[in-house]
């Protein structure tokens, strides 16, 4: 089982719960339709990584920076920075055929996380920033989300469940794009404009 770290304690999530199309401007940049209800998909434990590893056998891969939470007893207990790596061309082909997205979203090392920190504050004050090679690529926050974190949790519980230690990824703001081996990523989570999580990744 793959692990994440919460204040230097190892946690082994059973899965990563992801929500798609949760920022209006991101929906527009990919020419998608705004959904009538939250769009869920899961990543398995085997997708979890603390390193940025470019998927072998693929010419392109997209980054998607996300505010991510650890869930305990169906409540948010910690926050971290996450990257939902996506094989966009593969995803587009699957969507056109009306097929599931697993090949594009659930491959090894496709859910990349910083260490997590305990969090019990107001999620509406949280923001995410992603810098690649010192250039700001993505910036967004809970205030811009279509479906807020607690609403996502409540909706998920109508048809599935969280195991303690599972991760919730809350969608990505505009600015997604391709990356290459050797790129340097710096991901940040801010609360009330103060950095509370920061992680540097080098793409291998």
Legacy VTK file of the C-alpha trace (Angstrom):
# vtk DataFile Version 3.0
C-alpha trace
ASCII
DATASET POLYDATA
POINTS 204 float
0.000 0.000 0.000
1.191 3.492 -0.849
1.310 6.081 1.916
1.037 9.783 2.627
2.478 11.698 5.575
0.511 13.715 8.135
2.867 15.492 10.526
5.414 12.685 9.966
2.811 9.974 10.643
2.292 7.435 7.864
-1.270 7.037 6.571
-2.397 4.479 3.979
-5.506 5.756 2.135
-7.770 3.136 0.611
-8.565 5.515 -2.252
-8.545 9.074 -3.534
-11.953 10.633 -4.141
-11.770 13.204 -6.955
-14.232 15.714 -8.318
-14.071 17.010 -11.879
-15.271 20.253 -13.416
-15.454 22.191 -10.157
-14.072 25.545 -11.380
-15.992 27.457 -14.051
-12.907 28.817 -15.842
-11.310 25.359 -15.972
-14.482 23.974 -17.545
-14.247 26.702 -20.189
-10.565 26.127 -20.981
-11.274 22.469 -21.815
-14.507 23.282 -23.681
-16.537 21.069 -21.365
-20.154 21.473 -20.347
-20.967 22.634 -16.831
-22.377 19.589 -15.019
-25.800 19.525 -13.377
-24.333 17.684 -10.392
-20.893 16.903 -8.978
-18.718 14.696 -11.226
-16.918 12.039 -9.160
-14.163 9.600 -10.006
-11.838 7.565 -7.781
-8.109 6.906 -7.964
-6.815 3.707 -6.330
-4.144 3.560 -3.647
-1.714 2.377 -6.342
-1.904 5.856 -7.956
-0.609 7.661 -4.845
2.923 9.076 -4.902
5.089 11.713 -3.251
7.157 12.099 -6.412
6.524 13.503 -9.894
7.229 10.681 -12.323
6.416 11.224 -16.000
4.290 8.301 -17.235
6.362 6.014 -19.423
5.162 5.353 -22.936
3.297 8.663 -23.208
4.296 11.772 -25.123
2.233 14.195 -23.056
0.660 14.464 -19.641
-1.229 17.314 -17.973
-0.879 18.624 -14.420
-3.912 19.658 -12.344
-3.175 21.272 -8.959
-5.774 20.724 -6.256
-6.565 21.487 -2.627
-6.606 18.037 -1.037
-7.967 16.831 2.287
-7.602 13.815 4.545
-10.995 12.571 5.711
-11.500 11.065 9.195
-14.960 10.013 10.415
-16.438 11.693 7.319
-14.899 15.032 8.291
-11.922 17.046 7.078
-8.956 16.523 9.396
-5.965 17.705 7.358
-5.040 19.584 4.187
-2.284 19.185 1.622
-1.282 20.001 -1.938
-2.179 17.486 -4.622
-1.624 16.965 -8.339
-4.109 14.997 -10.425
-1.999 13.912 -13.403
-4.044 13.287 -16.524
-3.351 11.756 -19.936
-5.505 14.353 -21.687
-5.461 12.871 -25.189
-6.398 9.465 -23.813
-9.157 11.042 -21.725
-10.567 12.914 -24.725
-10.722 9.734 -26.803
-12.462 7.858 -23.994
-15.002 10.634 -23.418
-15.884 10.757 -27.126
-16.681 7.039 -26.969
-18.617 7.407 -23.718
-16.116 5.184 -21.910
-14.705 5.438 -18.350
-11.592 7.533 -17.704
-9.454 5.050 -15.723
-6.710 4.737 -18.359
-6.285 8.515 -18.314
-6.598 9.131 -14.579
-5.707 6.033 -12.539
-2.218 5.063 -13.713
0.694 4.621 -11.305
1.937 7.889 -9.719
-1.028 9.898 -11.049
-2.032 11.237 -7.617
0.932 13.201 -6.259
0.823 14.728 -2.781
2.780 16.908 -0.425
2.876 16.102 3.261
-0.402 16.999 4.971
-0.977 19.239 8.002
-3.803 19.099 10.517
-6.612 21.490 9.649
-9.833 22.329 11.482
-10.414 25.868 10.248
-12.750 27.448 7.724
-12.147 25.836 4.333
-13.473 28.945 2.555
-10.156 30.643 3.383
-8.059 28.058 1.506
-6.279 28.641 -1.808
-3.924 26.653 -4.018
-0.991 27.904 -6.100
1.230 26.033 -8.549
4.515 27.332 -9.900
6.423 25.546 -12.665
9.995 26.636 -13.272
9.291 29.741 -11.124
6.241 30.764 -13.203
2.785 30.895 -11.606
0.601 28.505 -13.608
-2.472 27.941 -11.423
-4.168 29.851 -8.634
-7.604 29.278 -7.188
-9.486 28.623 -4.019
-12.591 27.321 -2.322
-14.365 30.613 -3.011
-14.256 29.785 -6.749
-15.463 26.189 -6.450
-18.876 25.275 -7.820
-19.308 22.575 -5.158
-17.677 23.365 -1.808
-15.709 20.744 0.168
-18.441 19.948 2.713
-21.000 19.714 -0.083
-18.717 17.250 -1.897
-18.457 15.114 1.232
-22.220 15.167 1.784
-22.905 14.198 -1.828
-20.346 11.375 -1.819
-21.976 9.900 1.262
-25.288 9.544 -0.602
-23.839 6.755 -2.752
-20.441 5.710 -1.325
-18.277 6.114 1.769
-14.930 7.279 3.054
-12.559 5.031 4.929
-10.601 6.903 7.589
-7.465 8.287 5.937
-8.954 8.567 2.458
-8.060 11.651 0.428
-10.494 14.102 -1.140
-9.267 16.115 -4.137
-11.530 19.092 -4.815
-10.933 19.988 -8.455
-8.479 22.170 -10.326
-8.570 25.870 -11.287
-7.751 27.121 -14.783
-4.215 26.897 -16.116
-3.737 23.165 -16.625
-1.197 22.096 -19.211
1.617 19.831 -20.260
4.886 19.319 -18.424
8.222 17.661 -19.120
10.932 15.684 -17.392
13.197 18.093 -15.524
10.492 20.661 -14.772
10.480 22.004 -11.217
7.070 22.256 -9.530
6.343 24.196 -6.353
2.880 23.658 -4.906
1.415 25.762 -2.119
-1.693 25.740 0.042
-2.578 29.078 1.605
-4.995 29.932 4.408
-5.935 33.592 4.761
-3.116 34.299 2.258
-0.529 32.618 4.523
1.339 29.570 3.195
0.594 26.541 5.365
1.831 23.822 2.969
4.646 24.030 0.438
6.191 21.233 -1.584
8.854 21.175 -4.305
8.834 18.419 -6.926
11.277 17.716 -9.740
9.813 15.683 -12.602
11.697 12.411 -13.168
LINES 1 205
204 0 1 2 3 4 5 6 7 8 9 10 11 12 13 14 15 16 17 18 19 20 21 22 23 24 25 26 27 28 29 30 31 32 33 34 35 36 37 38 39 40 41 42 43 44 45 46 47 48 49 50 51 52 53 54 55 56 57 58 59 60 61 62 63 64 65 66 67 68 69 70 71 72 73 74 75 76 77 78 79 80 81 82 83 84 85 86 87 88 89 90 91 92 93 94 95 96 97 98 99 100 101 102 103 104 105 106 107 108 109 110 111 112 113 114 115 116 117 118 119 120 121 122 123 124 125 126 127 128 129 130 131 132 133 134 135 136 137 138 139 140 141 142 143 144 145 146 147 148 149 150 151 152 153 154 155 156 157 158 159 160 161 162 163 164 165 166 167 168 169 170 171 172 173 174 175 176 177 178 179 180 181 182 183 184 185 186 187 188 189 190 191 192 193 194 195 196 197 198 199 200 201 202 203
